[in-house]
């Protein structure tokens, strides 16, 4: 990982430019994805994320600690999962299956954009850490966003295959995409934690360096009488 960071760090000007381009690409593709996928939730109540995590439905629905299943308990706080076939059938009846496919195609671009941005952002923040040019654990966490993006692409392939099948989805078909999507979320949370820690450490280091000249000036001997 450190070798990759050093390779990307050879030209700071290009690093800053490509990081900005990746950020713009992430925001733009995310905005387009949100706009294209909006009718899915507006007309059926099901989002793409519901399809992504639908593989948990048969498991959570089967676990019953009491009279209600775990899925029912999650529904009370708005985090229930749904059967994949129900989601796709709802989109079919509303004539939105092609919209779902279009949104899924855009998600391929979005995942690639934020994956590149996460890696370049990690290198950029690495430069302002007090340990630079040595390795920094919190910065390496940010780079996990790139691994999350790779997992996102694997998930996208699985969902795209099912969406092209137009309703041939069963619970088993979504176990792999759902497992990959869950692992993706874990990596994204870790990357976010790394980002916050890196920014805080860089801020503290900057404040400490800014205070040194003032302290040094206070310790100067005054003019001799």
C-alpha positions in Angstrom: 0.0 0.0 0.0 2.8 2.4 0.9 4.5 1.8 -2.5 1.3 2.7 -4.3 0.9 5.8 -2.2 4.5 6.9 -3.0 3.9 6.2 -6.7 0.8 8.4 -6.8 2.6 11.1 -4.7 5.3 11.8 -7.2 3.6 14.8 -8.7 1.6 16.8 -6.1 0.0 19.1 -8.8 -1.4 16.2 -10.8 -2.5 14.4 -7.6 -4.5 17.5 -6.6 -6.0 17.8 -10.1 -7.0 14.1 -10.4 -8.4 14.1 -6.8 -10.6 17.1 -7.7 -11.7 15.4 -11.0 -12.6 12.2 -9.1 -14.6 14.2 -6.6 -16.5 15.9 -9.3 -17.1 12.6 -11.0 -18.4 11.1 -7.8 -20.7 14.0 -7.1 -22.0 14.1 -10.6 -22.6 10.4 -11.1 -24.2 10.2 -7.6 -26.5 13.0 -8.5 -27.5 11.4 -11.8 -28.0 8.1 -10.1 -30.3 9.6 -7.4 -32.4 11.4 -10.0 -32.8 8.3 -12.3 -33.6 6.0 -9.4 -36.0 8.4 -7.7 -39.2 7.2 -9.5 -38.6 3.6 -8.1 -39.2 4.7 -4.5 -41.8 7.3 -5.4 -44.1 4.9 -7.3 -43.4 1.6 -5.5 -41.7 2.4 -2.2 -38.8 0.2 -3.1 -35.3 1.6 -3.7 -32.3 0.0 -5.3 -30.8 -0.4 -1.9 -33.8 -2.6 -0.9 -32.9 -4.9 -3.8 -29.3 -4.9 -2.8 -30.1 -6.2 0.7 -33.1 -8.4 -0.2 -30.9 -11.5 0.3 -31.2 -11.0 4.1 -35.0 -11.4 3.9 -35.3 -15.2 4.1 -32.8 -15.3 6.9 -34.2 -12.4 9.0 -37.8 -13.6 8.4 -37.0 -17.1 9.6 -35.3 -16.0 12.9 -38.1 -15.6 15.5 -36.9 -14.8 19.0 -40.6 -14.4 20.0 -43.9 -14.2 18.1 -42.4 -11.8 15.7 -39.5 -12.3 13.3 -36.3 -10.2 13.4 -37.4 -8.7 10.1 -40.7 -7.6 11.8 -38.7 -6.0 14.6 -36.5 -4.2 12.1 -39.6 -3.0 10.3 -40.7 -1.1 13.5 -37.6 1.1 13.1 -37.7 1.3 9.3 -34.9 -1.1 8.5 -36.9 -4.1 7.3 -35.8 -6.2 4.3 -38.1 -7.3 1.5 -38.4 -10.3 -0.8 -36.5 -9.7 -4.1 -39.3 -11.1 -6.2 -41.8 -8.6 -4.6 -39.5 -5.7 -5.4 -39.0 -6.7 -9.0 -42.7 -7.4 -9.5 -43.6 -4.0 -8.1 -41.3 -2.4 -10.5 -42.7 -4.4 -13.4 -46.3 -3.5 -12.6 -45.3 0.2 -12.4 -43.4 -0.1 -15.7 -40.2 0.9 -14.0 -38.0 -2.2 -14.7 -36.1 -0.3 -17.5 -35.6 2.6 -15.0 -34.1 0.2 -12.5 -31.8 -1.2 -15.2 -30.7 2.3 -16.2 -30.0 3.2 -12.6 -28.0 0.1 -12.2 -25.9 1.0 -15.2 -25.1 4.4 -13.7 -24.2 2.7 -10.4 -21.3 1.1 -12.3 -19.9 4.5 -13.0 -20.6 5.8 -9.5 -18.7 3.0 -7.9 -15.7 3.5 -10.1 -15.7 7.2 -9.4 -15.8 7.0 -5.6 -13.3 4.2 -5.6 -10.7 6.3 -7.4 -11.6 9.3 -5.3 -11.1 7.3 -2.0 -7.6 6.2 -3.1 -6.5 9.7 -4.3 -8.0 11.3 -1.2 -6.0 8.9 1.0 -2.8 9.9 -0.7 -3.6 13.6 -0.5 -4.3 13.4 3.3 -1.2 11.2 3.7 0.9 14.2 2.7 -0.4 16.4 5.5 0.0 13.8 8.3 2.7 14.5 10.8 4.3 11.0 10.1 4.6 11.7 6.3 6.3 10.1 4.4 5.9 7.0 6.7 2.8 4.9 6.7 -0.2 6.1 8.6 -2.9 3.6 9.7 -5.8 6.1 9.6 -5.0 7.0 6.0 -4.9 3.4 5.0 -8.4 3.1 6.3 -9.5 5.7 3.8 -8.1 3.6 1.0 -10.6 0.9 2.0 -13.1 3.0 0.1 -11.4 1.7 -3.0 -11.9 -1.9 -1.9 -15.6 -1.0 -1.1 -15.9 0.2 -4.7 -14.5 -3.0 -6.1 -17.1 -4.9 -4.0 -19.8 -2.5 -5.2 -18.9 -3.5 -8.8 -19.2 -7.2 -8.0 -22.6 -6.5 -6.4 -23.6 -4.5 -9.5 -22.8 -7.4 -11.8 -25.0 -9.7 -9.7 -27.9 -7.2 -9.6 -27.6 -6.4 -13.3 -27.8 -10.1 -14.2 -31.0 -10.5 -12.2 -32.6 -7.3 -13.6 -31.9 -8.5 -17.1 -33.7 -11.7 -16.2 -36.9 -9.6 -15.5 -38.4 -11.2 -12.5 -36.6 -14.6 -12.4 -35.0 -13.6 -9.0 -35.2 -15.9 -6.1 -34.0 -15.6 -2.6 -30.8 -17.6 -3.3 -29.9 -15.4 -6.3 -29.5 -12.5 -4.0 -27.5 -14.1 -1.2 -24.1 -13.3 -2.8 -24.9 -9.7 -3.9 -26.3 -9.0 -0.5 -23.3 -10.4 1.3 -21.0 -8.4 -0.9 -23.1 -5.2 -0.3 -23.0 -5.8 3.4 -19.2 -6.1 3.3 -19.0 -3.0 1.2 -20.9 -1.0 3.8 -18.5 -2.2 6.5 -15.5 -1.0 4.4 -17.2 2.3 3.7 -17.8 2.9 7.4 -14.1 2.1 8.1 -13.0 4.5 5.4 -15.2 7.2 6.9 -13.7 6.7 10.3 -10.2 6.9 8.8 -11.2 10.1 7.1 -12.4 11.7 10.3 -9.3 10.6 12.3 -6.9 11.7 9.5 -8.5 15.2 9.3 -8.4 15.6 13.1 -4.8 14.5 13.4 -3.8 16.8 10.5 -5.6 19.7 12.1 -3.9 19.1 15.5 -0.5 18.8 13.8 -1.1 22.1 12.0 -2.2 23.9 15.2 0.9 22.5 17.1 3.3 23.7 14.4 1.6 27.1 14.3 2.1 27.6 18.1 5.8 26.8 18.0 7.0 30.2 16.6 4.9 32.0 19.2 6.3 30.0 22.1 9.8 30.4 20.7 9.3 34.2 20.5 8.1 34.3 24.1 11.2 32.5 25.3 13.6 35.0 23.6 15.7 37.0 26.0 14.9 40.6 26.2 17.4 43.4 25.3 20.2 43.7 27.8 20.2 46.8 30.0 
